[in-house]
Amino acid sequence: MPTPQVEPAELTDTDRFIFESWGYFIIPGVLSRPEVDQCLEASKRLHARAGSTTFAQVGRGYETEPALERLIDHPAVLPKVRGLYGDRFIVQAGWNTVQPAGGKAGGWHQDGSGAYDFKLLGYPIPLIQLRASFLLNDQLTPRLGNIELIPGSHRSRVPLPRHAAGRDGDLPIGQVICAAAGSVLVFHNAVWHRACAHDGDYDRYTMHYIYSPPWVRPSDRLANDAEFLARTTPLRRSLMGEFQRPDAPYGFGYDAPDFSSLQGRDGGQAELRRLANTEKEKR
């Protein structure tokens, strides 16, 4: 099966066609090896503090880990999000997941809300959660905790077959994403997907950022951390939903985030050093 790879940064017409047809695409080589290592160490600290021993996800890591914060508006990825949503969207959540060595496969599912299934909104299921998954371990072959997706399933009019709903429900049309650490998988909330089994002898980590329309309630926080807002950048404050809205709720009068800071970014290394120094001073 071909792999829907795209180039970083701006969303092209081809990128959009791939996304609409498949429901996802992959941006290879977004993070350098040093950046991957920094994010991996940050992920391990998060889960150590949380006491993770099984498959687990930890939110809000961007508030305490500069390497993960930098991914919020990564210049290779955020222009894709902007191209699909326009100028008005927020970070609905930032989840860092771990699948321990020897972990079993997960069950097929679509992303959404347990309180109100997104399929009730209409057909096709609208784009409410756009996920950008930063792979922090090499997954060059299957059964390394890879994500498996069913291409085009965000357009299906029929539900997943019952026999495939369990953890052992293999389907012949799934695509196992095999990619190097530092790659980013971007996918639609309605694409059916699951985590594959992990036969490796190390824990697998992934940093997921979920972008949504500005009226969607955040899922990894009840409120933004004031200290984080005070030290982060204006663009990230806006993406956290901290913007002025003169005619609530989210009327035409609210200013779009200022995306000019994405221009001329050096991949975030200078900013990463600045944030790291800030953290040292706080400690």
N, C-alpha and C positions, 0 to 999 in steps of 0.2 A: 504494500500500500504506500503511495507517495506521502511524503511529509510536507505539510503546508508551512514551509519556512518563509519568513518575510525579513526585509531589512529593517534596522532600527529607525527610530524617529518618526517622521511624518507618515500619516496613514495615506497610502496611495489608493487609486481606484482599484488596482489589483488586490491590494490588502483587503479592501472593503468587500470585494466580490468573494474572496476566499472566506472571509468571516461570515458573510451571509449564507454561503453555501455549506460550509463545514461546521460553523459555530465556534471555531477556534483557529489560532495560528501560533507558531513558535518563533521567537526572536532569539537566534543563537548568539553566544558570545557577548551578552550584555555586561556581565561582570568579569573583571580580570581575576586571575588566580589569587592575588593578594586580597582583593575585595571579597571574593568567595570565602577565603579563610577568616577574614574579619567578621563576616556575617555568620559563619558557622560557629565561631567561638561565642559570639553574642547569643546565638540560639541555644547553645549548650548552657550558658549561664541562666537564661530565662527558664529553661525546663528544670535545671538543678534547683532554682529557687522555688519552683512550683512543685517539686517532688515528683515529676513525671516518671512513671515506671512502665506504662503501657502506651498504646497509641493515644496521643494527647495533643491539644492545641491550647496555646497561651496567647491572649490578646494584649494589646497595648505595649508591646515590646519596644515600639518606636519612641516611647516616652523616656526610656532609660538607656537605650542602646543606640548610640550615634550611627553605627554602621547600618542598622535597620531603618533608622529615621531617613537616611539619605535615599532610600529606595522609594519613598512616598511619591516623589516627583522626579524620578530618574528620567533624564532627557532622552533615553532610548525607548522608554515605555510610555510616559505620560502623553506625548503627542498622539499616540495611537488611541488612548482613552479619550482624549479631547476630540479626535476625529470622529469617533463613534457617538459621543454624547453631545458635542458642542462645548460651549464654554462654562456651562453651569452643572457642576456635579461635586460630590463630596467623597471622602474616604469613609465608607460605611463601616469598615472594620479592617483591622490588621491582625491576622491570625498566624502564629508560628506553630507548625505542626512537627511532631516527631513520630516516626514509626520505628520501634525498636528492632534490633537485629532479630531475624527469625520471625518477624511479624506476619500474620495471616492477611489475606486479601480482605478488603472491605466490600460492602454491598453496593450495588448500583443505586444511584440517586441523582436527583436534580437539586441544584442549590435553590434556596428560597426560605420561606418562613413557615415554621411549624404551626404558627397561629393562624395563618391564612395562606393556603396553597396558591402559588402564583398562576397556576393553570386556570384558576377561577377568574382571572382578570380578562381572559380572552384568548383567541387563537390568531396567529401564533403567540406563544407565551412571550410577553414583552421583555426587553432587556432592562432588568431592575438591578441586577448585580453582575458587574463585569469584573471577573477575577484575573489578576495578574500574579502568577505563581513563579517565584524565583527559586530555581532548583539549586540547592546548596551542596549536593553530592552528585558525583557522576552517576548517570543512569543510562549507560551506553548499550546495555543489553536488558532484556526483560527480567522480571522477578527480582528487581532491586528497589521495590517500593514505588515503582513508576505509577504515573496516573494513566489510566486507560479510559478512552472516550469513544463514543459511538458517533461517527461523523454524520452531520445533518440531522441528528435526533432532536434538536431544538425545534424542528419543523414537523415532527411526527404528530399525526392526529390520533394515534392510538397509544395506549399506555404500554409500559414495559411488560412483556409476557410474565405471567405469574411464576413460571418455572425458573426464570432468571433473577428473581428478586432476592434470593439468598446469597450468601457469601460465595457459594460454589456455582453460581449461575453464569457460566461462560456463554458468550454469544459470538458467532462467527464473524461479525462485522465490527468488532471493537478494534481500536488502534491503541497499542501500547506506546506511549511516548518515550522514545529512547533519545536522550540528549545529554550533553555534557553539563557539568556544574557551571553555573553562571548564565545558563539559558533561561528564558522566561516564556511560560505558556500563558496565553491570554484566551479566556473562553467565556461563553455566554452561560448564564445561570441555568438555562433550560436544556443544555447538552447533558445527556445521561453519561455518568462517569463513575469511576471507583478507583480506590487505591489497590494496586496489585500486591501480591505477597512479596516479602522481602527476605531473600535467602542470604543476604550478606551478613558479615560478622561485625557490623558497625551500625549505629543508629542513623536513620535517614531523616534529614531536616529540610523543610520547605518554608519559605516566607510568602504568605499570601496577602496581597492587598486587594480589597474589594471596593469598587467604585460604584456609586449609585446616584440617581437623581437627588437634588438637594432636599427633597421633602421626605426621603426615606430615613427612618430612625436608625441611628448607629446600633450595632449589635455587640460591639466589644467594650462599650462604655455607656454609662448613664449620662456622664458629663465629661467634658474635656478637662484635663489636668491644668490648673492655672499656671503652675511653674513651667510646664512644658510649653504652653502657649507663649509665655513671656520670653522664652529664649529661642524659640524656633523662628523660621522665616515667615514673612508676610504671606507668601503663597501657601505654605503648609498650614498656617492658621486658617486661611480661607477654605482649604480642602478639608479641614477638620469641622467645617460648618460654622466657624466663628466669623460671620460676616454681618454687615448691617443690612437689615431688610426693612425698608420704610413702610411697606404696606403688607404686613403679614397676612396669610402665610405665603411667603416666597413669590410675591407678585413681580410684575415686570420691572419694578423700580430698583431691585437689588443689583448692585454692581457685580459684574463677573470678576473672578480672580485675575490678578495681574500675572500673566504668564511670561512676561519679558525676562524674568530671571533665568528661564531655561536657555536663553541664547548665550552662547559662549561658555557654557559649563565645561569644566575640565574633567568631567566624569565624576566630580564630587570629591576629589582628593583633598583640595584645600579646605573645603567645608568640613570634610570628615575630621581633619586635624583640628579645626576650630571647635567642633562639637566635642571632640575627645578632651581637649584642654578645658572646656567648660565643665565637663563631668569631673575631671580631676580637681578643679577648684571647688566644686560643690562637696566633694568627699573630704 
